[in-house]
Amino acid sequence: MASIEKRTISLPVEQASYIDALVASGGYASVSEVVRAGLRALQERDAVVERWLKAEVLPVYDAMQAEPGRALSGEQVADRLRTHHERRQKKASSDA
């Protein structure tokens, strides 16, 4: 087992009660287990965001840096969104 470091934390009453309820329900054996599960979930979420940034955001950023003329103005984006929304509304109305 990995070495353990003890920490002291302060929580709002609602969060402390939630942890206590999870332990009392038998879902977790201890408060430490709940906190470790929460930290694992945060690590997983951060890893997903990091992968998304690297796979999808960074390539678009690089492309825009290489060719800034590809950018749309805020007004162009709003117009496209408005048109898209109107088409979806019409389709939903005709499907009903």
C-alpha positions, 0 to 999 in steps of 0.5 A: 500500500502507498504511504499515507499522509494525514490531512486535516480539512474543514468542510461546510456542515452540508458537505460533512453531513453528506459524507457522514450519510454516505458512510452511514449507508454502508456505501463507504467504509470511512470518511477517508474512503469518501474523500479518496473517491471524490478526489479520484473523480476530480482527477478523472474529470481533469484528465478528460478536460485535458484530453479535450483541450489537447485533441480539440481546442489546441488544434483549432487554436493553432489553425486560427493562429496560422490563418486568422482570416478564418475567424468569424465575428461575433455577429456572424456567429450569432447569425449562424446560431439564430439560423440554426435554431430557427431551422431546428424549431421549424423541423420540430414543428413539422415533426409534431 
